[in-house]
Amino acid sequence: MTEHKKYNPLLGRHEVMVSFESIGSPSKLIASGEVAKKHGVDAEKVVVRNVKNSYGSQTFVIDAFIYDSVETRDKIEPKIRVKKTPGASG
């Protein structure tokens, strides 16, 4: 698993890109669980932007945000994105 991580203090979040191998295309629920497990945070603080891979490859790249708190996430993220994120209350 490789990773790119940058902290954005203005928005109170870590912007991460994590790659991992999987047989099939992971759902956003699985992707947010992988990011949360890797960073040791609650899954409610993770918002997955997208999951990408190259055709025929089993390596997927997850682009996600890890917020400092659920309240910060609710203030910044569009309500529709939070609603579509599995496991997120809001």
C-alpha positions as CSV (number, residue, x, y, z in Angstrom):
1,M,0.0,0.0,0.0
2,T,1.5,3.3,-1.0
3,E,0.2,6.7,0.2
4,H,0.3,10.4,-0.3
5,K,-0.9,12.6,2.6
6,K,-1.3,16.4,3.0
7,Y,-2.8,18.3,5.9
8,N,-5.0,21.3,5.1
9,P,-5.3,23.3,8.3
10,L,-7.8,25.8,6.8
11,L,-10.4,23.1,6.2
12,G,-9.3,20.9,9.1
13,R,-8.7,17.7,7.1
14,H,-6.0,15.4,5.7
15,E,-6.2,14.9,2.0
16,V,-5.0,11.4,1.3
17,M,-4.4,9.1,-1.7
18,V,-4.0,5.5,-0.8
19,S,-3.4,2.6,-3.2
20,F,-4.2,-1.0,-2.5
21,E,-4.8,-4.3,-4.3
22,S,-8.2,-5.9,-4.7
23,I,-9.7,-8.5,-6.9
24,G,-12.8,-6.5,-7.7
25,S,-13.7,-2.9,-7.7
26,P,-14.3,-1.8,-4.1
27,S,-17.4,0.1,-3.1
28,K,-17.1,3.5,-1.3
29,L,-18.0,1.7,2.0
30,I,-15.1,-0.7,1.6
31,A,-12.8,2.1,0.5
32,S,-13.6,4.3,3.4
33,G,-13.1,1.3,5.8
34,E,-9.7,0.7,4.3
35,V,-8.7,4.4,4.7
36,A,-10.0,4.5,8.3
37,K,-8.3,1.3,9.3
38,K,-5.0,2.4,7.7
39,H,-5.0,5.7,9.6
40,G,-6.7,4.5,12.8
41,V,-9.6,6.9,12.7
42,D,-13.4,6.6,12.8
43,A,-15.0,5.8,9.5
44,E,-17.5,8.7,9.9
45,K,-14.6,11.2,9.6
46,V,-13.6,9.7,6.1
47,V,-15.1,11.0,2.9
48,V,-14.2,9.1,-0.2
49,R,-14.0,11.3,-3.3
50,N,-13.3,8.6,-5.9
51,V,-11.8,5.2,-6.5
52,K,-9.8,4.7,-9.7
53,N,-7.8,2.1,-11.4
54,S,-6.2,1.4,-14.8
55,Y,-8.0,-1.0,-17.1
56,G,-7.0,-4.6,-16.3
57,S,-5.1,-3.6,-13.1
58,Q,-6.0,-4.9,-9.7
59,T,-4.4,-1.8,-8.0
60,F,-6.9,0.8,-7.0
61,V,-6.2,4.4,-5.9
62,I,-8.5,5.9,-3.3
63,D,-8.8,9.7,-3.1
64,A,-10.2,10.7,0.3
65,F,-10.5,13.3,3.0
66,I,-10.0,12.6,6.7
67,Y,-11.6,15.3,8.8
68,D,-10.5,16.3,12.3
69,S,-14.1,15.9,13.5
70,V,-17.5,15.0,12.2
71,E,-18.7,18.6,12.9
72,T,-16.0,19.9,10.6
73,R,-17.0,17.4,7.9
74,D,-20.6,18.5,8.1
75,K,-19.7,22.2,7.8
76,I,-17.5,21.7,4.7
77,E,-18.8,18.8,2.7
78,P,-21.9,19.2,0.5
79,K,-24.8,17.5,2.1
80,I,-25.3,15.2,-0.9
81,R,-21.8,13.8,-0.7
82,V,-22.2,13.1,3.0
83,K,-25.6,11.5,2.3
84,K,-24.0,9.2,-0.4
85,T,-21.1,8.2,1.9
86,P,-22.1,4.8,3.4
87,G,-21.8,4.8,7.2
88,A,-21.9,8.5,7.5
89,S,-24.6,10.0,9.6
90,G,-26.0,13.3,8.3
